[in-house]
Each structure stands twice: as C-alpha cells, then as structure tokens.
Amino acid sequence: MKIHYALLFCCLFVAAAPSKGFGEGAFHTFTTPDGRTLNAAVKGYNAGNGKIQIEREDGKKLWILPTVFSEPDQEYVQQWIAADQFMSPSKFKIEGKKTKNKISDKKTEVVYEITLENKTDFPIKDIRIEYHASISVKDYRKKKDSKRLDSGELHIAGIPAGGKILQTTKPMNMVKLSSPCCGMVKEEKLDGFWFNVHGPETEGKPAIREWGDPSDASRKFSLFLEKCGKSDNEEELLSAISGLWKSDPEKAIEFALNTYEISQSATAARNIGELYLFHLKPANIPLGLEWMEKAAKKNDFTACWRLAEFYATCADPQHHNPKKGIEYGLQAVSLQSDGDYRGNYYLAMAYAHDGQFEKAVEHQETVVDIHKRYRSISAEFQSYLSKMEELLKLYRNNKTQ
C-alpha cells in the first residue's frame, strides 16, 4: 500500500506554484495525509467508481479517489460535485410559468410559478431565488418610454434528492391609466422576466443558474442600463435609476449623483435621498436626510411628505422628530395638487405622533373626503377607504397606528 501511494503521489505532484484561486481558475490547494500540497482543479466526477478528474497546473489530467486527500479536501470535493450536478439542466431542472390576472381595467397582476426539481445525488440546501421583472412604462404625457424593475426574493430550506418544489412570486402589477379628457395617460407592460437560483456553495461561492422569459431578458435589461448610464439625458438616467432601486442600490446612487450633477434637479436630489434612506442596506440616514431636505428646499412634493413620514415615525430617538415632520407635512400640503391626499395623510400622521390629535383628525378627515370624491368605489378601493376611516377613528380616540 505504501508503494502504491508513493507511485501515486509521484504522478500527482509537480513543483508547487501559487494558487490561482477558485474564482479565477477553480484551482484548489489539496493536502495529503503526509502534509504535501497540490494545486489542481476538479474537472469531473464518475458516479460509478466515485473518482474525480483533476487537472494539475501543468495541464495534465488524472482520475483519482478523493479519499487520498485530507477530510477538508474531501468535503470540498463533495461541495464541488453537488454544485456541478446543480449546474446540469438534466440533474437540476428549472422551469417558470407565467399567469396573468386582470384585477380591473386599471391593473393587471402577473405572477410566475417557479418549479425546481432535484435529480442530483444530493439534497440541495439553502436555496435562494432572486427574480426580476423588466416593465416598460409608456407615459403619454411625456411622450417618452422608460423602464422599471420589479424584484423579489424567495428562500427554500432545501430539496431532497429526487424532490420537487414549486414557489410563486409576489404579484407584479401592470398599471393602465386613462382620463376622460386626455385619453390614455400611462401604460405598463411586462417585457422581460428572469430569475437566478443560488445553489450549493464551493469555498463560499454559490453555483448560480438563470432562467429567463425570453431567454435573453436579463441581457436586454443590462444593455438598457448600460445605455442609460452613459447618457447625459436626465430622463434616461432616471429611468435607469428606477431599474436599479432594489437590485443594485449602490449603482443606482452612482447614476443618481450623475443625474444631479447634470441637472441640479429636485427629482435627482430626492432619488439620492430615497436610495440612501430606504434602499441601501444598511441605510445611510444622515446622507439620506441631507439629500431629501435638499429636494424639499426645491419644493419637491414627494420629498416633503416622505420627510413628514420619516420624522414622525422613525423609531430611532436620534431622528424621531414629529414637530419637524409637521413642518414638512405643511409644506407638502401647500404643494399638493387638487385630489392628491398624501400631504394631508402624512401631516395628520405627524400631528398624531406629536400628540396633536385634533389637528390629526382634521387632516385625516380631508384624506377620507378626497378619496370619496375622486376615487371610484370598487371592491379593492373600498377596502383601502376602510383603512383610512379606521385610522381616522384611531386619531379621534387619541391613538396612533
């Protein structure tokens, strides 16, 4: 047996060279029981005899049993085999199926059913699915198309060998708005959907599979973002930012800063603030508030009600400041258009959190009246109106949510 291993090691080992690292060339430093090391990449697996094929740095390939290496290396090999089988379309099957549900004349929900079938030799644990929908937005008032990205995540504890599981995305809403005087105002359509399945890890790096509808959906969206990112047009940059809110907030911030440098606009400033406050993980509250307040100074309506809400409801004592929320709520009310309830809604919220419930009731009553005047009483809307009325009751009883 000693002679056998001596001959085997002579075949295996060549002069050591620095490892290229798993990410660059999938090379791994293997160790034998006697302490000798070898840089090699696993290239294949034979389930019949349990051997793996390795490729040394000199390009020579060998078939060998993993048991000649240390226990940590054997564990690495098992991880590699699981990841390799996960990447095989015949061993780990991935499918997506689209379902449309027309909720009303104004809204259509799109849902995807994602089916994963594990035909590998191993249970696959801790699976994460990231999904994205590219939605084209036609704004007939601006006469310019844009895109937005609707994203989400699904988590699966595991799928046993031979097992199958079905997961469903959250409903993705496509809006279609029209007005009696202007005809079609805004129309959204799904033009691409894709998801990434994060599977077994090898040296901390997950194997990743992608499925698209159409198959090149993610590539088309990446090209769209690349084009927008090079643009000096504010509308195109804002369109790119809306596509990156959830998937890559740091890149969205980069685009938003470029947008502000070009335009100095309130919209660009507010986008930066919203990204720092609500999308970056962890949030950068000081920078977020700085940019939101910069937008509010430029009389950006959305920035004002966002700040009213933030200061009124923030759980952090350092930033909880209902009186400041009231200031921004009053500014929002002064800027809001006829029929827009948000200024009054968040001003009422700020007054309530400051203990001024009479004023909270006054503005929440306005919110309810606006809804009754300007919204059709559909079953969906009736539920929302009920929530507004319930909140009004809370304020009348000197309570907050």
N, C-alpha and C positions, 0 to 999 in steps of 0.2 A: 504493500500500500504506500509506503514512504517513497519507493522508487517511482510509483505511478504519479504521485503528486509532484515529485521533483521534475519529472519529464513534462508534466502538465504546466507547471509554473514557468519552465524554460520556454514553452510555446507561448505562454500568455504575456510575459513581461518583456518590455524593451526599455531603453533608457527613459527615465521619467522626464516629463515636460510639464509646464504649468497648465492647469486645467482651464479649458475654455469657458466653463460654467454651463449650467443646464440650459439657460435661456438662449445662448449663442449657438451651441453645437450639440446640446443634450449629452455632454460628457459628464461622467460621474467618477469620482475617485473611489475605487473599490479597495478593500483591505482584506488580506488573507489572515487566517489564524496566527501565522508566524510574524505578522506585522508588515509584510510587504504591501506596497500600494500599486495601483494600476489605474490610469485614466482611460476610460473607454465609454462608448455609447451603446446602450441596448438598442438593438435593431429589430429583433423578432422574438417570437415565443412559439414553441411547439407543445401544444397541449397534450399530445400523445406520450412524449417521453419526459416532459417537464423541463426541457432545456431552453436556454435563451441564446440568442445570437448576439454577440458583442462585436463592436468594431474598435480596434485599437487606434491610436493616433497616427500610426504609420499606414492606416488603411486596411490592414489585414483583418478578416472576419473569422470568428470562431464560434462553434456551438459548445455550450458548457452548462453544467448544472449549477444553479445559484448557490447550492449548499457548500461550494468551495470557498465562499466568501463569508464575511462576518454576519452576525444576525442583523445589525442595522442595514447592511447592504442587501440582505435577503428581503427585508421589509421594503426597501427602496424598489427592488425588482418587482415585488407584488404590487406596489403602487403603480409602477410603470405598466405592468400587464393590465391592471384594471383600467388605467387611463387609455391605453392603446385599444382595448376592446370597446371602451366607451366611445372612442372616435370612429369606430367602424359602423357604417349605416346598417349593416346586416345584424350586428351584435346589439346595437342600442338604437332602436327605432324612434324617430321623432316625427310627429305629424301635427299640423294645425288645420283647424276648420273654422270658417267664418260664418257667423249668424247675424242677420240684420233684424232689428225690431223697431218698427215705426211707432214712436210714442205719441206723436202728434204731428200736425202739419209743420211745426217749427223744429221738431227734434227727432232724430233717428239714432238709436243706440246700436253700436257694433260690438260684438263680443267674439272672442276667439277661444275655442276649445283646444287645449294643448295636450296631446297624448304622448306619453313616454313609455316605451316597452323595453324592459331589460332582458336581453337574451345572452348576456355575458355569463362568465363562470362565477361571478362575484356579486354580492349585494352592493349596490351603489348608494352611498350615504351622503347626507348633507348637500342636496342638490338645490341650486339657486337658479331661477329663471328671471332674466331681465327682458322686458318686452317694450317695444316702441311702435307707435303708430304715427306715420307722417301724414298730416292732414293739410290739404290745400285750402286756403281761405281766399275767396273772391269777395272783395269789398267794392261794391258797385259805386259807392260814393267817391272812393279814392281812385277807382279805375286801375288798381294795381294789385296783382296777386301776391300772396305771401304764403308762408307755411308755418305750421306749429307742430310741436311734437308732444304727444300724449304718452306717458311712460308709466311703468309699474313694475313690481317685483312679486314673485311667488317663491315660496320656500317649501321644500319637500324633505322630510326627515330621512327618508330612504325608500328604495325599491328593491325587494329581494330578487335574487337570480330567478329569472322566469316570470317576474311580476310585471304588472302593467298598471299605470295610473293616469287619471285624467284631471287636469286642472283648468280652471276657467279664468280669463282675465276679468278685470273690472269693466263695466260698460263704458265704452268710449263714445262720447256724444258728438254727433254731427248736427250743426245748427243751420237752419234755413229761415231767414227773417225777411219779411216784406212789409211794406207800408202802403196804405190806401192811396197816398198822394205820390209816392216815389217808385212804386213797384218793388222789385227785388232789391234788398239793401245789402244782405250778406248771405253767403252760401259756403258751407264747408263740405268737403268730400275727402274720404279716405283714399289716398293714392299709394300707400305702401304700409306694410306691417312686417316686423321681423322680431325674432327673439333669440337670445343667447342662453344656452343651457350650460351652466358651470358645474362640471362633474368632479371626478376624483383628482386629488392633488398629488403632484410629484415634486418633492423638495419645495413645498409651499406654493406651487404654481398650478392652478386648476387647468384641466383639459376643458376646452370650450367648443361647443357645437353651435352652429347658427342655422336657423330656418327662416325663409322669407317668402312673402306673398306680395308682389312677384319675387322671384329668387334673388334679384339684384336690388331689392328695396333699400337695404342699408347703404349700399354703394351709391345709389342715386341721391340719397339724402346727404351723404358725406360730400358728394360733389357740389350739391346745392350750398351747403355750409361753407365749403372752401371758396366758392364763387362769391358768396356774400361777404365772407371775411376779408376779401381783397378789395371790396368795393369802398368808395368814398361817398356812397349814397346812404343817407340816414335811414330811409325806409327799408332798404335791403339789409342793412346791418341790424335793424330792429327785428326784422323777420328772422335773421339767423339767431339772434338772442332768444327769441321765443321758442326756437327749436332746441335750445340747449339748457333751458331752465333746470330740468331735472337730471338730464343725462350727464352734463358736464358744466356745472355752475362756474367753475374757475375759468373755463374757456369763454363762457357767456359774459363773465365780468370783464375779461380782456376785450371782447367785442364792444361791450357797453362803454368802457373807458375810451375806446377808439371813437365811438359814436359821439360821446360828449366832446371830445377834442375837436371833432369836425363841426358839430352843430351848436354846442353850448345849450342844448335844449332842455326844458324841464322834463320831457319824457325820458331822455337819456339819463339824466340825473336820478330820476325815480327808479328806473330799471336797475341802476347800480345799487341803490339803496335796498330795493326789494331782494336783489340777489344776495347781498351781504346779510340781510336780516332773516330771510325766510327760506333760502335755498342752499346756501353754503353750510357745510357740516364740518366742524361746529360753526355757528353763526358768529359773525364779527359785528357785534351790536354797536360799538362806537362808530365804526365807519358807516354802517348801515344808516344810523340815525343822522350822521353828518350829511350824507347824500340825500336822504329823504327830506331833511329840513331845507337843503339847498333847492330841491324841487318845489317845496311848499312856498319858499320865498319867490319863486317864479310863478306862483298861483296855479300849481298843478293840483287839480281837484282830487285825483286818486291819492296822491302823496298826503294830502291833508286828512282824508278820512282814514287812511292807513295809520298815520301817526296818532290820530284820535283813538283808534282802537288799541294801538300798541301801548301807549302811555296809560290808558285806562285799565288794561287787563294784564299787563306784564307782571309775572309772579316774582321777578327779581326786585327786591326792595330798592336796589340802586337805581332802577329805571322806572319803577311804578310811580306815576305822577298824574293822577286824574285831572288835576287843575290844568296841566299842560295839555292833556287830552281835550279838555273843554275848549281851550284856545284854538286848537287845530280843528275841532268839530265845528266851531262857529265860523271859521274860515271856509271850511268845506261847504257849509250851508249857504254862505254868501256866494259861492262859485257854482253851485249845482244848477243844472238845467231843470226846467219845469218837468215834473214827472219822475225825476231821479230821487229815490228815497234815501240813498246811502249817507248823505251828510247828516240828515236828521237821525237816522238809525244809530250812527256811531256817536253823535253828540249826545243822544239820550243815554247811550251806554256809559259815556264819560261822566255825565251828571249823576247817574245811578251809583257808579263806583266812588264818586265824591260825596255821596250821601244826600245829594240834592234831588230827591225823588219827585217833587212836584214838577220841576223842570224836565226831568226824565220822562214823566208821564206826558207832559205837553208835547214833546218832540216825538215820542213813540206813537201818540195819537195821530200825529201828522203822517207818520210812516204807514199806519194802517189805512188812513184816508187815501193816501196816494195809491196804495195797492188796489183799493176798491174802485178808484176812479179810472186807473189806467191799465189794469190787467183783466183779461177775461177770466171768468170763474170756471176754470176746468178742474177736474178732479185733482190733477197734480198741483195746480196753483192753490186750490182750496186748502190743501194740506199745509202749504207754505204760509198762507194767510193765517191759518190757525196758530202757527208757531209765533207769528208776530203779535197776535192777540194774547197768547199765553204770556209772552214777555211783557206786554202792557199790564197784565194782571199782577205779575211779579213786582213791577215798579209801583203799582198802586198799593201793594202790600209792603212797600219799603224793603224789597228784596232784589238781589241781582242773580244772574244765572250762576 
